[in-house]
Amino acid sequence: MTQRISTKNNITSFVWIRVCACLFIVLLHTLFASNVYFEKTITEGQLLATQTVEHLLMWAVPCFLMVTGALLLQPARQIGPEKLFGKYMKRIALALVCFTLLFQILDVVMGDESSILTGWLSDLFQGHSWAHVWYLYLMLGIYLMIPFYKMIANQADLKQIWALILIMVLFVSVLPRADLAGLECGFYIPTQIIYPVYVFAGFALYERNLPLWAAALMTAAATAVIVVLSITAPGKEELFGYDSIFVVAQSLGLFSLMLRIKLPAGGFLQSLDDCGFGIYMIHMIGVRFVMKWVGFDPFAHGPVICFAVMVLLFFAVSYAVAYLLRQIPKLNLL
């Protein structure tokens, strides 16, 4: 039998979900960067191990999107143009402008780029800044579509919402991969990205969660498949993207499980959650500084311990910087 978790526990669980997702995103980016910066010296075994862990962490960003859907698509939540453009989109747009400029300045100082202004403007409009900035472009689009998503969520019942999710997953995640099985599919639907699926799924799971057994089975099965495919089909990155059916299943299963978290979110955890966006934007500076600009190779110094220490260090320093910046009055950047 399905269940509806209380609002209080949902809000508490959202804090845990966002903090956990943020920490594992730092780990994901650290592993990915290490493969890029040390691709000439990394062994096949090290590459396989780090990429497998990366594939297992792809649920983190979808969980952020599911929290967004669970919160913003509620019928009682009013989001007029003033709040949409004056709060949500303004914050993302300001962060996009400021951080792409900061990253361009750092690249010029470190000798990776030659021009600040022209390079910044080019990166800003073409989306060619540091890799993790893609999320800001995504959120601008998501927020712009939220009023229309709310029209659907507020008028449809849960069966219709799940039907929409399944149709989108079928045409975005399953049929485009038919060629991997030697099949050719001519059917398509004019929806090209997976991200709205996560927004609607967060809302649907918030309204009526999956049974515990179903969420656990979905998570375990998807995780097992991801591990097996990582080992048996290396290089097939299309199997592990956000639009992969396995990543979709793992993300929904984990989100459903984490919605059940009833542990209190104390002041420190709440502070981490409040600084989560800042941590996300800032941590890549540490990642680049340590591995690209200093040249520290974690694979040469005990990778398991090195990665653990580096991730905690990047997370902690980013949190400290974000916390201090948030103390500046009227600074809405973070």
C-alpha positions as CSV (number, residue, x, y, z in Angstrom):
1,M,0.0,0.0,0.0
2,T,1.3,3.4,-0.9
3,Q,1.7,6.1,1.7
4,R,1.8,9.9,2.0
5,I,4.6,11.1,4.2
6,S,3.8,14.1,6.5
7,T,4.8,17.5,5.4
8,K,7.2,18.0,8.4
9,N,9.1,14.8,7.6
10,N,9.2,15.7,3.9
11,I,10.8,19.1,4.6
12,T,13.3,17.4,7.0
13,S,14.1,14.8,4.4
14,F,14.6,17.4,1.7
15,V,17.4,18.9,3.8
16,W,19.1,15.5,4.1
17,I,18.6,14.8,0.4
18,R,20.1,18.1,-0.8
19,V,23.1,17.9,1.6
20,C,23.8,14.3,0.6
21,A,23.4,15.1,-3.1
22,C,25.7,18.1,-2.8
23,L,28.4,16.0,-1.1
24,F,28.3,13.3,-3.7
25,I,28.3,15.8,-6.5
26,V,31.6,17.1,-5.1
27,L,32.9,13.5,-5.2
28,L,31.5,12.9,-8.7
29,H,33.3,16.0,-10.0
30,T,36.5,15.2,-8.2
31,L,36.6,11.7,-9.8
32,F,35.7,13.0,-13.2
33,A,38.3,15.7,-13.1
34,S,41.0,13.2,-12.0
35,N,40.3,11.1,-15.1
36,V,40.6,14.2,-17.3
37,Y,43.7,15.7,-15.8
38,F,45.6,12.4,-15.4
39,E,44.3,10.5,-18.4
40,K,47.8,9.8,-19.7
41,T,49.0,8.1,-16.5
42,I,45.9,6.5,-15.1
43,T,45.8,2.7,-15.4
44,E,42.9,0.8,-16.9
45,G,41.9,-0.5,-13.5
46,Q,41.9,2.9,-11.9
47,L,39.9,4.3,-14.8
48,L,37.3,1.5,-14.6
49,A,37.0,1.9,-10.8
50,T,36.5,5.7,-10.9
51,Q,34.1,5.6,-13.8
52,T,32.0,3.0,-12.1
53,V,31.7,5.1,-9.0
54,E,30.9,8.1,-11.2
55,H,28.1,6.2,-12.9
56,L,26.7,5.2,-9.5
57,L,26.6,8.8,-8.4
58,M,24.5,10.2,-11.3
59,W,21.4,10.2,-9.1
60,A,22.6,13.4,-7.3
61,V,21.5,16.1,-9.7
62,P,18.2,14.3,-10.5
63,C,17.5,14.3,-6.7
64,F,17.9,18.1,-6.7
65,L,15.4,18.4,-9.5
66,M,13.0,16.1,-7.8
67,V,13.1,18.3,-4.6
68,T,12.4,21.3,-6.9
69,G,9.4,19.6,-8.4
70,A,8.1,18.4,-5.0
71,L,8.3,21.9,-3.6
72,L,7.3,24.1,-6.5
73,L,4.5,22.1,-8.1
74,Q,2.4,22.0,-5.0
75,P,-1.0,23.5,-5.8
76,A,-0.9,25.6,-2.6
77,R,2.4,27.1,-3.7
78,Q,1.8,30.3,-5.6
79,I,4.6,31.4,-8.0
80,G,3.7,34.6,-9.7
81,P,5.8,36.5,-12.3
82,E,7.3,38.7,-9.5
83,K,8.6,35.7,-7.5
84,L,9.6,33.7,-10.6
85,F,11.6,36.4,-12.2
86,G,12.5,38.5,-9.2
87,K,13.6,35.7,-7.0
88,Y,14.3,32.3,-8.6
89,M,15.5,33.3,-12.1
90,K,17.2,36.5,-10.9
91,R,19.3,34.5,-8.4
92,I,20.4,32.0,-11.1
93,A,21.1,34.6,-13.7
94,L,23.2,36.7,-11.3
95,A,25.2,33.6,-10.3
96,L,25.7,32.7,-13.9
97,V,27.0,36.1,-14.8
98,C,29.3,36.5,-11.8
99,F,30.7,33.0,-11.7
100,T,31.4,32.7,-15.4
101,L,33.3,36.0,-15.1
102,L,35.2,34.7,-12.0
103,F,36.1,31.4,-13.7
104,Q,37.3,33.3,-16.8
105,I,39.5,35.5,-14.7
106,L,41.0,32.5,-12.9
107,D,41.7,30.8,-16.3
108,V,43.4,34.0,-17.6
109,V,45.5,34.3,-14.4
110,M,46.5,30.6,-14.6
111,G,47.4,30.9,-18.3
112,D,44.5,28.7,-19.6
113,E,42.9,31.6,-21.4
114,S,44.1,34.9,-23.0
115,S,41.2,37.3,-22.8
116,I,38.9,38.1,-19.9
117,L,36.1,40.2,-21.5
118,T,35.7,38.5,-24.9
119,G,36.3,35.1,-23.5
120,W,33.8,35.6,-20.7
121,L,31.1,36.9,-23.1
122,S,31.7,34.0,-25.4
123,D,31.5,31.5,-22.6
124,L,28.5,33.1,-21.1
125,F,26.3,33.0,-24.2
126,Q,27.7,29.8,-25.7
127,G,27.7,27.8,-22.4
128,H,31.4,27.0,-22.7
129,S,32.4,28.0,-19.1
130,W,33.5,25.4,-16.6
131,A,31.6,22.1,-17.0
132,H,29.5,22.3,-13.9
133,V,27.9,25.6,-14.9
134,W,25.6,23.7,-17.2
135,Y,23.3,23.3,-14.2
136,L,22.6,27.0,-14.1
137,Y,21.4,27.1,-17.7
138,L,19.2,24.1,-17.0
139,M,17.6,25.8,-13.9
140,L,16.9,28.9,-15.9
141,G,14.9,26.8,-18.3
142,I,13.3,24.7,-15.6
143,Y,12.1,27.9,-13.7
144,L,10.8,29.4,-16.9
145,M,8.7,26.3,-17.5
146,I,7.5,25.9,-13.9
147,P,4.2,27.9,-14.4
148,F,3.3,25.5,-17.3
149,Y,4.4,22.5,-15.3
150,K,2.2,23.7,-12.5
151,M,-0.8,23.9,-14.8
152,I,-0.3,20.2,-15.6
153,A,0.4,19.1,-12.0
154,N,-2.5,21.1,-10.6
155,Q,-5.1,19.8,-13.1
156,A,-4.0,16.2,-13.5
157,D,-4.5,13.4,-11.1
158,L,-1.6,11.2,-10.0
159,K,-2.4,8.5,-12.6
160,Q,-2.2,11.1,-15.3
161,I,1.1,12.5,-13.9
162,W,2.7,9.0,-13.9
163,A,1.3,8.4,-17.4
164,L,3.1,11.5,-18.5
165,I,6.3,10.4,-16.8
166,L,6.2,7.0,-18.3
167,I,5.6,8.4,-21.8
168,M,8.5,10.8,-21.5
169,V,10.8,8.1,-20.2
170,L,9.8,5.8,-23.0
171,F,10.5,8.3,-25.7
172,V,13.5,10.0,-24.1
173,S,15.3,7.1,-22.3
174,V,14.2,3.8,-23.9
175,L,13.5,4.1,-27.6
176,P,16.6,6.3,-28.4
177,R,18.7,3.4,-27.1
178,A,17.1,0.8,-29.3
179,D,20.1,0.9,-31.6
180,L,22.2,-0.6,-28.8
181,A,20.1,-3.8,-29.2
182,G,20.4,-3.7,-33.0
183,L,16.9,-2.4,-33.4
184,E,15.8,0.7,-35.3
185,C,12.8,2.7,-34.1
186,G,11.1,5.4,-36.2
187,F,8.8,6.6,-33.4
188,Y,9.6,9.8,-31.6
189,I,7.9,12.4,-29.5
190,P,8.9,16.1,-29.6
191,T,10.5,16.1,-26.2
192,Q,14.3,16.0,-26.2
193,I,15.4,16.2,-22.6
194,I,14.9,14.1,-19.5
195,Y,14.9,16.8,-16.8
196,P,11.2,17.5,-16.7
197,V,10.7,13.8,-15.9
198,Y,12.6,14.4,-12.6
199,V,10.6,17.5,-11.8
200,F,7.3,15.7,-12.2
201,A,8.5,12.6,-10.5
202,G,9.5,14.5,-7.4
203,F,6.0,16.0,-7.2
204,A,4.4,12.6,-7.8
205,L,6.5,10.8,-5.2
206,Y,5.9,13.7,-2.7
207,E,2.2,13.3,-3.2
208,R,2.2,9.5,-2.8
209,N,5.4,7.7,-2.2
210,L,6.2,4.3,-3.5
211,P,5.9,1.3,-1.2
212,L,9.2,0.6,0.7
213,W,9.8,-2.7,-1.0
214,A,9.3,-1.2,-4.5
215,A,11.7,1.7,-3.9
216,A,14.3,-0.7,-2.4
217,L,13.9,-3.1,-5.3
218,M,14.1,-0.4,-7.9
219,T,17.2,1.1,-6.3
220,A,19.0,-2.2,-5.9
221,A,18.2,-3.5,-9.3
222,A,19.2,-0.3,-11.1
223,T,22.4,0.0,-9.1
224,A,23.3,-3.6,-9.9
225,V,22.7,-3.1,-13.6
226,I,24.8,0.1,-13.6
227,V,27.7,-1.8,-11.9
228,V,27.5,-4.7,-14.4
229,L,27.3,-2.4,-17.4
230,S,30.2,-0.2,-16.2
231,I,32.4,-3.3,-16.1
232,T,31.1,-5.1,-19.2
233,A,30.4,-2.1,-21.4
234,P,33.1,0.5,-20.7
235,G,33.0,3.6,-22.9
236,K,29.3,3.3,-23.5
237,E,28.6,6.6,-21.7
238,E,25.1,6.8,-23.3
239,L,24.1,4.1,-20.8
240,F,24.9,6.2,-17.8
241,G,23.7,9.7,-18.6
242,Y,20.8,11.5,-16.9
243,D,18.5,10.1,-19.6
244,S,19.6,6.5,-19.0
245,I,16.6,4.4,-17.9
246,F,18.9,2.9,-15.3
247,V,19.8,6.3,-13.9
248,V,16.2,7.3,-13.9
249,A,15.2,4.1,-12.0
250,Q,18.0,4.5,-9.5
251,S,17.3,8.2,-8.9
252,L,13.5,7.7,-8.4
253,G,14.2,4.7,-6.1
254,L,16.8,6.6,-4.0
255,F,14.6,9.6,-3.8
256,S,11.7,7.5,-2.6
257,L,13.8,5.9,0.0
258,M,15.3,9.2,1.3
259,L,11.8,10.8,1.6
260,R,11.4,8.5,4.5
261,I,14.3,10.0,6.5
262,K,12.9,11.2,9.8
263,L,16.2,12.2,11.5
264,P,16.0,15.9,12.7
265,A,17.9,18.4,10.6
266,G,19.8,20.4,13.2
267,G,21.2,23.8,12.8
268,F,24.5,22.7,11.2
269,L,22.8,20.5,8.7
270,Q,20.4,23.3,7.8
271,S,23.3,25.6,7.4
272,L,24.9,23.1,5.0
273,D,21.7,23.0,3.1
274,D,21.4,26.8,2.9
275,C,24.9,26.9,1.5
276,G,24.4,24.0,-0.9
277,F,24.2,26.2,-4.0
278,G,27.3,28.1,-3.0
279,I,29.2,24.8,-2.4
280,Y,28.2,23.6,-5.8
281,M,29.5,26.7,-7.5
282,I,32.7,27.1,-5.5
283,H,34.0,23.6,-5.1
284,M,35.3,23.3,-8.7
285,I,37.9,26.0,-8.0
286,G,39.4,23.7,-5.4
287,V,39.2,20.8,-7.7
288,R,41.0,22.6,-10.5
289,F,43.6,24.2,-8.2
290,V,44.7,21.0,-6.6
291,M,44.7,18.7,-9.6
292,K,45.2,20.9,-12.6
293,W,47.1,23.9,-11.4
294,V,49.2,22.3,-8.6
295,G,49.3,19.0,-10.4
296,F,48.6,16.8,-7.4
297,D,47.9,13.2,-8.7
298,P,45.7,11.3,-6.2
299,F,46.3,8.0,-8.0
300,A,50.0,8.2,-7.1
301,H,49.4,8.7,-3.3
302,G,46.8,6.1,-2.3
303,P,43.7,7.1,-4.3
304,V,41.0,6.0,-1.8
305,I,42.3,8.0,1.1
306,C,43.3,10.9,-1.2
307,F,39.9,11.2,-2.8
308,A,38.2,11.0,0.6
309,V,40.4,13.8,2.0
310,M,40.1,15.9,-1.1
311,V,36.3,15.7,-1.3
312,L,35.9,16.6,2.4
313,L,38.4,19.4,2.0
314,F,36.7,20.8,-1.1
315,F,33.3,20.5,0.5
316,A,34.4,22.1,3.8
317,V,36.3,25.0,2.2
318,S,33.5,25.7,-0.2
319,Y,31.0,25.7,2.7
320,A,33.1,28.1,4.7
321,V,33.4,30.5,1.7
322,A,29.7,30.3,0.9
323,Y,28.7,30.8,4.5
324,L,30.8,33.9,4.8
325,L,29.5,35.3,1.5
326,R,25.9,34.7,2.7
327,Q,26.6,37.0,5.7
328,I,27.0,40.0,3.4
329,P,23.7,41.9,3.6
330,K,21.5,41.9,0.5
331,L,23.9,39.5,-1.4
332,N,21.5,37.3,-3.3
333,L,24.2,35.5,-5.3
334,L,24.3,32.4,-3.1
